[in-house]
Amino acid sequence: MITQLHETIVAHLQSRLPSLQVCAYPDLQARVQLPLLVIELSEFEPGDDPGTGQLALIATMQARLILDPTSPDAELHIRQLAARVGAEIHRAMNFGLPITPARIRQIGPDGFSRAELDGYLIWLIEWVHELDIGEIEDLTLPAISPTQIAWGFEPDVGIGHADQYEVIRLP
């Protein structure tokens, strides 16, 4: 459900707002095309228990609209685009998924964006959906197989004490 939620929101907003590049969790160290709309699920809160054995969660979604501040009329354009994004999220309601309709919480300047985004104009569109989680999709993590554990005793730990550690080799 979580992957599907992200993919569906990104696809819907990209189709309805073709002048924006829309994505979830981009590599902000790489070059990105502006204007950019970044979709993130920022937190879960407990929802109303449906009594079905599923976990009810209120998902807070955030869209950060990022513009070049040197583009003509950037201050006006970011406000117009943010309002348009908010209206589209409101119109989409539940994006065709088994979740509650979107409830917009805020649209405004983002005062807490990442350091990688300093120097850009950024507005935040935040909304919530309630959803029920049953089966969780498989999450494949990279296999990490430790080969040894280094064991140290206080106060002889940290840099400069590595030669005093007891090494336990794993099979």
N, CA, C and O of each residue as an XYZ file, in Angstrom:
684
protein
N       0.813     -1.201      0.000
C       0.000      0.000      0.000
C       0.861      1.271      0.000
O       0.517      2.242     -0.673
N       1.972      1.277      0.744
C       2.799      2.474      0.840
C       3.455      2.779     -0.508
O       3.445      3.925     -0.958
N       4.019      1.765     -1.145
C       4.629      1.952     -2.460
C       3.574      2.387     -3.470
O       3.801      3.305     -4.257
N       2.432      1.732     -3.445
C       1.352      2.057     -4.367
C       0.860      3.495     -4.162
O       0.562      4.194     -5.131
N       0.777      3.928     -2.914
C       0.354      5.293     -2.608
C       1.308      6.299     -3.262
O       0.864      7.228     -3.937
N       2.603      6.115     -3.064
C       3.583      7.019     -3.664
C       3.499      7.008     -5.196
O       3.416      8.059     -5.830
N       3.523      5.820     -5.770
C       3.509      5.699     -7.232
C       2.261      6.324     -7.832
O       2.335      6.988     -8.865
N       1.125      6.119     -7.198
C      -0.145      6.639     -7.714
C      -0.193      8.161     -7.626
O      -0.622      8.822     -8.572
N       0.239      8.716     -6.513
C       0.236     10.170     -6.354
C       1.188     10.809     -7.360
O       0.826     11.788     -8.013
N       2.396     10.273     -7.495
C       3.370     10.820     -8.440
C       2.815     10.765     -9.862
O       2.873     11.760    -10.585
N       2.282      9.621    -10.270
C       1.761      9.467    -11.636
C       0.595     10.419    -11.887
O       0.519     11.045    -12.945
N      -0.310     10.528    -10.921
C      -1.472     11.402    -11.088
C      -1.038     12.866    -11.230
O      -1.468     13.560    -12.151
N      -0.188     13.323    -10.315
C       0.222     14.727    -10.354
C       1.062     15.028    -11.593
O       0.950     16.115    -12.160
N       1.896     14.089    -12.021
C       2.691     14.304    -13.230
C       1.786     14.433    -14.448
O       2.042     15.261    -15.322
N       0.727     13.623    -14.516
C      -0.179     13.691    -15.666
C      -1.015     14.968    -15.652
O      -1.332     15.508    -16.712
N      -1.371     15.451    -14.480
C      -2.215     16.651    -14.368
C      -1.414     17.955    -14.383
O      -1.961     19.016    -14.683
N      -0.132     17.877    -14.063
C       0.725     19.065    -13.994
C       1.987     18.827    -14.827
O       3.084     18.744    -14.275
N       1.840     18.717    -16.145
C       2.985     18.327    -16.981
C       4.131     19.333    -17.008
O       5.232     18.983    -17.432
N       3.907     20.576    -16.568
C       5.001     21.552    -16.566
C       5.963     21.333    -15.402
O       7.028     21.948    -15.351
N       5.586     20.452    -14.461
C       6.435     20.142    -13.313
C       7.060     18.773    -13.478
O       6.456     17.870    -14.057
N       8.274     18.620    -12.968
C       8.840     17.284    -12.813
C       8.372     16.812    -11.445
O       8.616     17.491    -10.447
N       7.703     15.659    -11.375
C       7.166     15.143    -10.114
C       7.876     13.837     -9.799
O       7.981     12.960    -10.657
N       8.366     13.706     -8.567
C       9.025     12.471     -8.168
C       8.966     12.330     -6.654
O       8.628     13.274     -5.941
N       9.296     11.150     -6.182
C       9.363     10.874     -4.746
C      10.811     10.561     -4.391
O      11.462      9.765     -5.067
N      11.309     11.182     -3.343
C      12.629     10.920     -2.772
C      13.766     10.974     -3.798
O      14.493      9.994     -3.959
N      13.929     12.102     -4.493
C      15.017     12.187     -5.474
C      16.370     12.330     -4.790
O      16.455     12.674     -3.611
N      17.414     12.062     -5.543
C      18.772     12.306     -5.068
C      19.037     13.793     -5.266
O      19.293     14.241     -6.384
N      18.977     14.550     -4.188
C      19.115     15.999     -4.292
C      20.553     16.444     -4.494
O      20.812     17.631     -4.692
N      21.490     15.506     -4.447
C      22.879     15.844     -4.748
C      23.096     15.853     -6.266
O      24.040     16.467     -6.762
N      22.211     15.166     -6.995
C      22.316     15.118     -8.454
C      21.606     16.336     -9.049
O      20.888     17.051     -8.350
N      21.815     16.560    -10.334
C      21.122     17.664    -11.005
C      19.658     17.284    -11.167
O      19.329     16.155    -11.529
N      18.787     18.248    -10.892
C      17.352     18.031    -11.065
C      16.794     19.150    -11.933
O      17.321     20.262    -11.961
N      15.729     18.833    -12.629
C      15.065     19.806    -13.485
C      14.072     20.603    -12.652
O      13.317     20.031    -11.866
N      14.071     21.918    -12.821
C      13.127     22.782    -12.112
C      12.094     23.309    -13.094
O      12.420     23.486    -14.268
N      10.878     23.563    -12.673
C      10.350     23.380    -11.323
C      10.177     21.902    -10.995
O       9.887     21.078    -11.863
N      10.365     21.595     -9.719
C      10.330     20.221     -9.233
C       9.301     20.105     -8.115
O       9.203     20.982     -7.257
N       8.544     19.029     -8.131
C       7.592     18.728     -7.061
C       8.003     17.393     -6.462
O       7.945     16.363     -7.133
N       8.420     17.409     -5.198
C       8.916     16.214     -4.517
C       7.852     15.726     -3.536
O       7.413     16.474     -2.663
N       7.445     14.477     -3.687
C       6.417     13.872     -2.846
C       7.089     13.021     -1.776
O       7.996     12.243     -2.068
N       6.631     13.177     -0.522
C       7.164     12.391      0.588
C       6.041     12.041      1.558
O       5.101     12.812      1.748
N       6.156     10.892      2.152
C       5.306     10.541      3.284
C       6.132     10.889      4.515
O       7.161     10.262      4.769
N       5.687     11.892      5.287
C       6.544     12.393      6.362
C       6.316     11.729      7.699
O       7.239     11.657      8.511
N       5.097     11.232      7.957
C       4.869     10.562      9.237
C       3.544      9.810      9.225
O       2.678     10.033      8.380
N       3.424      8.917     10.189
C       2.167      8.222     10.472
C       1.711      8.599     11.871
O       2.525      8.741     12.784
N       0.412      8.758     12.033
C      -0.209      8.901     13.343
C      -1.258      7.808     13.451
O      -1.737      7.307     12.433
N      -1.622      7.432     14.671
C      -2.676      6.427     14.813
C      -3.994      6.940     14.237
O      -4.356      8.103     14.416
N      -4.699      6.054     13.548
C      -6.008      6.390     13.007
C      -7.108      5.741     13.832
O      -6.856      5.219     14.918
N      -8.332      5.778     13.309
C      -9.465      5.137     13.976
C      -9.465      3.650     13.656
O      -9.555      3.263     12.491
N      -9.364      2.814     14.688
C      -9.293      1.356     14.521
C     -10.548      0.859     13.827
O     -11.651      1.054     14.337
N     -10.400      0.208     12.655
C     -11.575     -0.279     11.938
C     -12.154     -1.565     12.534
O     -13.228     -2.005     12.124
N     -11.451     -2.170     13.497
C     -11.940     -3.401     14.108
C     -11.798     -4.611     13.209
O     -12.490     -5.610     13.406
N     -10.923     -4.545     12.233
C     -10.743     -5.638     11.277
C      -9.424     -6.375     11.460
O      -9.129     -7.328     10.740
N      -8.635     -5.924     12.431
C      -7.297     -6.483     12.602
C      -6.258     -5.725     11.812
O      -5.062     -5.980     11.957
N      -6.695     -4.790     10.973
C      -5.759     -3.957     10.237
C      -5.358     -2.770     11.111
O      -6.081     -2.383     12.029
N      -4.212     -2.211     10.811
C      -3.721     -1.050     11.533
C      -4.175      0.207     10.804
O      -3.841      0.403      9.636
N      -4.929      1.055     11.481
C      -5.384      2.317     10.893
C      -4.329      3.383     11.152
O      -3.914      3.607     12.289
N      -3.908      4.028     10.084
C      -2.887      5.076     10.187
C      -3.340      6.322      9.443
O      -4.006      6.238      8.410
N      -2.975      7.462      9.974
C      -3.155      8.717      9.261
C      -1.788      9.060      8.683
O      -0.831      9.315      9.414
N      -1.719      9.060      7.360
C      -0.458      9.334      6.661
C      -0.386     10.813      6.320
O      -1.269     11.349      5.651
N       0.668     11.466      6.781
C       0.901     12.863      6.416
C       1.787     12.868      5.182
O       2.920     12.387      5.202
N       1.246     13.419      4.117
C       1.965     13.513      2.854
C       2.431     14.954      2.682
O       1.751     15.895      3.091
N       3.586     15.106      2.078
C       4.117     16.437      1.808
C       4.597     16.508      0.370
O       5.212     15.577     -0.151
N       4.302     17.624     -0.249
C       4.829     17.913     -1.581
C       5.605     19.212     -1.467
O       5.063     20.235     -1.049
N       6.869     19.167     -1.838
C       7.696     20.376     -1.830
C       7.860     20.851     -3.266
O       8.386     20.145     -4.127
N       7.397     22.057     -3.488
C       7.502     22.680     -4.794
C       8.770     23.526     -4.785
O       8.923     24.420     -3.951
N       9.677     23.240     -5.715
C      10.997     23.879     -5.725
C      11.167     24.643     -7.036
O      11.033     24.086     -8.125
N      11.466     25.941     -6.897
C      11.656     26.810     -8.051
C      12.978     27.555     -7.950
O      13.520     27.755     -6.863
N      13.483     27.958     -9.106
C      14.678     28.800     -9.187
C      14.265     30.226     -8.820
O      13.409     30.800     -9.493
N      14.845     30.808     -7.780
C      14.435     32.146     -7.357
C      14.814     33.251     -8.343
O      14.325     34.375     -8.232
N      15.686     32.934     -9.312
C      16.093     33.955    -10.277
C      15.204     33.974    -11.515
O      15.365     34.845    -12.370
N      14.267     33.030    -11.628
C      13.379     33.036    -12.790
C      12.405     34.213    -12.661
O      12.047     34.608    -11.552
N      11.981     34.770    -13.799
C      11.093     35.934    -13.755
C       9.806     35.646    -12.974
O       9.180     34.601    -13.150
N       9.428     36.582    -12.119
C       8.196     36.488    -11.314
C       8.139     35.214    -10.472
O       7.057     34.673    -10.241
N       9.289     34.735    -10.014
C       9.349     33.471     -9.267
C       8.468     33.498     -8.024
O       7.802     32.507     -7.725
N       8.451     34.603     -7.300
C       7.658     34.685     -6.066
C       6.169     34.523     -6.349
O       5.463     33.860     -5.590
N       5.694     35.115     -7.418
C       4.282     34.972     -7.785
C       4.003     33.576     -8.331
O       3.000     32.956     -7.978
N       4.885     33.087     -9.183
C       4.681     31.772     -9.802
C       4.650     30.644     -8.770
O       3.852     29.716     -8.900
N       5.502     30.709     -7.752
C       5.509     29.603     -6.785
C       4.189     29.565     -6.025
O       3.699     28.489     -5.683
N       3.614     30.726     -5.761
C       2.314     30.780     -5.076
C       1.210     30.225     -5.962
O       0.350     29.475     -5.501
N       1.238     30.602     -7.248
C       0.235     30.094     -8.187
C       0.348     28.576     -8.343
O      -0.656     27.864     -8.322
N       1.584     28.093     -8.497
C       1.777     26.650     -8.657
C       1.401     25.879     -7.392
O       0.799     24.808     -7.476
N       1.749     26.413     -6.226
C       1.409     25.733     -4.970
C      -0.104     25.623     -4.811
O      -0.612     24.582     -4.397
N      -0.822     26.694     -5.138
C      -2.285     26.648     -5.067
C      -2.841     25.628     -6.062
O      -3.793     24.911     -5.755
N      -2.247     25.566     -7.247
C      -2.703     24.605     -8.258
C      -2.450     23.164     -7.805
O      -3.303     22.296     -7.989
N      -1.280     22.911     -7.215
C      -0.975     21.572     -6.695
C      -1.980     21.206     -5.605
O      -2.528     20.104     -5.609
N      -2.223     22.125     -4.672
C      -3.186     21.870     -3.608
C      -4.568     21.584     -4.147
O      -5.245     20.675     -3.667
N      -5.001     22.350     -5.144
C      -6.319     22.126     -5.754
C      -6.383     20.762     -6.429
O      -7.409     20.084     -6.368
N      -5.296     20.360     -7.067
C      -5.279     19.056     -7.746
C      -5.332     17.909     -6.737
O      -6.005     16.905     -6.971
N      -4.632     18.056     -5.629
C      -4.668     17.034     -4.581
C      -6.083     16.950     -4.008
O      -6.608     15.858     -3.790
N      -6.690     18.102     -3.768
C      -8.062     18.138     -3.251
C      -9.031     17.478     -4.236
O      -9.894     16.697     -3.835
N      -8.882     17.798     -5.540
C      -9.760     17.226     -6.566
C      -9.572     15.714     -6.697
O     -10.537     14.983     -6.917
N      -8.330     15.250     -6.563
C      -8.050     13.817     -6.730
C      -8.649     13.001     -5.602
O      -8.863     11.798     -5.756
N      -8.923     13.628     -4.478
C      -9.515     13.014     -3.292
C      -8.681     11.854     -2.777
O      -7.801     12.052     -1.940
N      -8.945     10.631     -3.268
C      -8.236      9.456     -2.754
C      -7.350      8.798     -3.814
O      -6.834      7.701     -3.601
N      -7.179      9.461     -4.938
C      -6.320      8.966     -6.017
C      -6.728      7.566     -6.488
O      -5.910      6.831     -7.041
N      -8.001      7.200     -6.265
C      -8.492      5.895     -6.689
C      -8.059      4.750     -5.791
O      -8.210      3.586     -6.162
N      -7.529      5.053     -4.628
C      -7.050      4.030     -3.690
C      -8.027      3.888     -2.523
O      -8.829      4.790     -2.282
N      -7.970      2.766     -1.795
C      -8.859      2.579     -0.640
C      -8.353      3.351      0.590
O      -7.954      2.760      1.594
N      -8.383      4.676      0.483
C      -7.952      5.580      1.546
C      -8.982      6.695      1.647
O      -9.803      6.868      0.746
N      -8.942      7.453      2.740
C      -9.878      8.568      2.858
C      -9.465      9.686      1.905
O      -8.308      9.757      1.490
N     -10.407     10.555      1.561
C     -10.060     11.693      0.702
C      -8.994     12.580      1.344
O      -8.899     12.682      2.567
N      -8.206     13.210      0.495
C      -7.148     14.108      0.960
C      -7.758     15.270      1.739
O      -8.772     15.845      1.344
N      -7.115     15.595      2.846
C      -7.500     16.779      3.622
C      -6.266     17.678      3.696
O      -5.282     17.347      4.358
N      -6.331     18.800      3.018
C      -5.199     19.728      2.982
C      -4.998     20.320      4.369
O      -5.950     20.793      4.991
N      -3.757     20.295      4.856
C      -3.415     20.889      6.147
C      -2.790     22.269      5.984
O      -3.091     23.188      6.745
N      -1.912     22.409      4.980
C      -1.272     23.698      4.796
C      -0.679     23.829      3.405
O      -0.316     22.844      2.762
N      -0.593     25.067      2.964
C       0.122     25.423      1.744
C       0.861     26.710      2.077
O       0.235     27.728      2.372
N       2.183     26.673      2.032
C       2.941     27.873      2.356
C       4.428     27.647      2.257
O       4.874     26.545      1.937
N       5.205     28.691      2.532
C       6.665     28.566      2.461
C       7.160     27.463      3.395
O       6.641     27.285      4.497
N       8.160     26.733      2.940
C       8.736     25.658      3.745
C       9.942     26.203      4.484
O      10.985     26.464      3.883
N       9.799     26.372      5.775
C      10.885     26.904      6.575
C      11.844     25.864      7.090
O      12.817     26.210      7.760
N      11.602     24.590      6.799
C      12.431     23.527      7.371
C      12.973     22.596      6.302
O      13.089     21.395      6.543
N      13.304     23.108      5.141
C      13.792     22.233      4.081
C      15.257     21.879      4.315
O      15.934     22.471      5.155
N      15.719     20.912      3.560
C      17.076     20.383      3.709
C      18.129     21.385      3.252
O      17.860     22.259      2.428
N      19.300     21.246      3.789
C      20.407     22.139      3.441
C      20.721     22.096      1.946
O      21.158     23.096      1.377
N      20.503     20.949      1.308
C      20.782     20.821     -0.122
C      19.938     21.787     -0.946
O      20.267     22.079     -2.096
N      18.845     22.284     -0.355
C      17.909     23.133     -1.087
C      18.050     24.612     -0.755
O      17.254     25.431     -1.215
N      19.055     24.956      0.037
C      19.285     26.370      0.339
C      19.465     27.145     -0.964
O      20.141     26.683     -1.883
N      18.866     28.302     -1.032
C      18.996     29.130     -2.218
C      17.867     28.965     -3.209
O      17.787     29.727     -4.172
N      16.990     27.996     -3.009
C      15.840     27.800     -3.878
C      14.582     28.328     -3.200
O      14.533     28.448     -1.976
N      13.571     28.641     -3.996
C      12.253     28.959     -3.442
C      11.541     27.634     -3.217
O      11.455     26.811     -4.129
N      11.026     27.420     -2.002
C      10.378     26.149     -1.688
C       9.081     26.425     -0.945
O       9.058     27.127      0.067
N       8.013     25.862     -1.465
C       6.728     25.911     -0.773
C       6.300     24.484     -0.475
O       6.582     23.556     -1.233
N       5.612     24.334      0.652
C       5.167     23.031      1.138
C       3.655     22.916      0.996
O       2.909     23.803      1.412
N       3.220     21.823      0.409
C       1.804     21.469      0.371
C       1.700     20.206      1.218
O       2.315     19.190      0.893
N       0.928     20.258      2.299
C       0.820     19.121      3.222
C      -0.633     18.696      3.322
O      -1.535     19.524      3.445
N      -0.844     17.376      3.266
C      -2.197     16.836      3.375
C      -2.140     15.479      4.061
O      -1.070     14.894      4.227
N      -3.310     14.990      4.457
C      -3.381     13.694      5.137
C      -4.414     12.794      4.471
O      -5.389     13.251      3.875
N      -4.158     11.498      4.600
C      -5.097     10.437      4.226
C      -5.118      9.448      5.381
O      -4.092      9.229      6.026
N      -6.258      8.856      5.646
C      -6.289      7.726      6.580
C      -6.331      6.460      5.747
O      -7.062      6.364      4.762
N      -5.532      5.491      6.163
C      -5.488      4.221      5.440
C      -5.355      3.081      6.437
O      -4.871      3.259      7.554
N      -5.790      1.925      6.012
C      -5.713      0.730      6.847
C      -4.658     -0.196      6.262
O      -4.683     -0.520      5.075
N      -3.742     -0.612      7.106
C      -2.637     -1.466      6.674
C      -2.897     -2.889      7.152
O      -3.071     -3.140      8.345
N      -2.919     -3.800      6.210
C      -3.044     -5.214      6.549
C      -1.707     -5.873      6.299
O      -0.781     -5.753      7.102
N      -1.611     -6.563      5.192
C      -0.351     -7.181      4.802
C       0.609     -6.091      4.337
O       0.222     -5.194      3.588
N       1.835     -6.170      4.775
C       2.862     -5.223      4.359
C       3.637     -5.848      3.209
O       4.019     -7.017      3.258
N       3.862     -5.039      2.165
C       4.618     -5.560      1.031
C       6.013     -5.968      1.490
O       6.573     -5.376      2.412
N       6.558     -6.974      0.844
C       7.901     -7.428      1.173
C       8.894     -6.306      0.957
O       8.829     -5.597     -0.047
N       9.786     -6.145      1.868
C      10.832     -5.156      1.759
C      12.153     -5.902      1.694
O      12.587     -6.504      2.676
N      12.779     -5.860      0.547
C      14.048     -6.551      0.362
C      15.173     -5.586      0.691
O      15.368     -4.584      0.004
N      15.897     -5.891      1.726
C      17.039     -5.080      2.125
C      18.313     -5.754      1.653
O      18.354     -6.976      1.512
N      19.345     -4.975      1.409
C      20.606     -5.600      0.998
C      21.121     -6.531      2.095
O      21.073     -6.207      3.282
N      21.609     -7.678      1.676
C      22.130     -8.650      2.639
C      23.447     -8.151      3.211
O      24.381     -7.840      2.472
N      23.510     -8.080      4.513
C      24.744     -7.685      5.191
C      25.126     -8.836      6.105
O      24.393     -9.180      7.032
N      26.260     -9.414      5.838
C      26.722    -10.535      6.641
C      28.001    -10.150      7.354
O      29.075    -10.169      6.753
N      27.901     -9.801      8.624
C      29.129     -9.455      9.344
C      30.037    -10.674      9.453
O      29.579    -11.809      9.582
N      31.323    -10.403      9.397
C      32.288    -11.495      9.503
C      32.982    -11.512     10.855
O      33.581    -12.514     11.247
N      32.894    -10.372     11.575
C      33.506    -10.324     12.899
C      32.846     -9.240     13.731
O      32.233     -8.309     13.207
N      32.985     -9.383     15.020
C      32.511     -8.393     15.972
C      33.702     -8.009     16.832
O      34.422     -8.872     17.335
N      33.905     -6.700     16.998
C      34.994     -6.215     17.861
C      34.374     -5.810     19.192
O      33.434     -5.016     19.227
N      34.894     -6.349     20.274
C      34.323     -6.190     21.609
C      35.306     -5.427     22.480
O      36.439     -5.866     22.680
N      34.866     -4.269     23.005
C      35.732     -3.476     23.865
C      35.065     -3.227     25.206
O      33.846     -3.339     25.344
N      35.887     -2.888     26.191
C      35.358     -2.655     27.534
C      35.680     -1.235     27.968
O      36.813     -0.778     27.812
N      34.723     -0.555     28.493
C      34.810      0.812     29.007
C      35.829      0.871     30.121
O      35.741      0.011     30.997
N      36.740      1.734     30.193
C      36.894      2.962     29.425
C      37.810      2.814     28.213
O      38.108      3.812     27.556
N      38.263      1.610     27.899
C      39.228      1.412     26.812
C      38.507      1.146     25.489
O      38.670      0.091     24.877
N      37.712      2.121     25.066
C      36.965      1.987     23.808
C      37.199      3.220     22.949
O      37.647      4.256     23.439
N      36.893      3.098     21.668
C      36.998      4.225     20.757
C      38.330      4.252     20.042
O      39.152      3.343     20.162
N      38.517      5.331     19.290
C      39.752      5.509     18.527
C      40.940      5.497     19.491
O      40.915      6.123     20.550
N      41.952      4.784     19.097
C      43.141      4.692     19.944
C      43.149      3.453     20.816
O      44.169      3.149     21.434
N      42.038      2.725     20.884
C      41.967      1.520     21.710
C      41.619      0.279     20.892
O      41.366     -0.784     21.458
N      41.605      0.406     19.576
C      41.211     -0.715     18.722
C      42.071     -1.951     18.964
O      41.577     -3.074     18.859
N      43.348     -1.762     19.286
C      44.234     -2.910     19.512
C      43.897     -3.639     20.816
O      44.390     -4.742     21.051
N      43.058     -3.026     21.668
C      42.661     -3.658     22.934
C      41.333     -4.400     22.811
O      40.886     -5.040     23.763
N      40.708     -4.315     21.647
C      39.412     -4.981     21.454
C      39.616     -6.481     21.298
O      40.628     -6.930     20.760
N      38.661     -7.236     21.767
C      38.625     -8.685     21.554
C      37.800     -8.915     20.285
O      36.669     -8.442     20.174
N      38.369     -9.634     19.349
C      37.690     -9.871     18.062
C      37.058    -11.248     18.072
O      37.717    -12.248     18.357
N      35.787    -11.289     17.760
C      35.055    -12.555     17.666
C      34.738    -12.763     16.182
O      34.038    -11.961     15.564
N      35.269    -13.856     15.627
C      35.026    -14.151     14.227
C      33.744    -14.971     14.101
O      33.497    -15.904     14.864
N      32.941    -14.587     13.110
C      31.678    -15.275     12.867
C      31.847    -16.314     11.782
O      32.671    -16.147     10.883
N      31.072    -17.390     11.856
C      31.205    -18.444     10.839
C      30.692    -17.979      9.483
O      30.729    -18.739      8.515
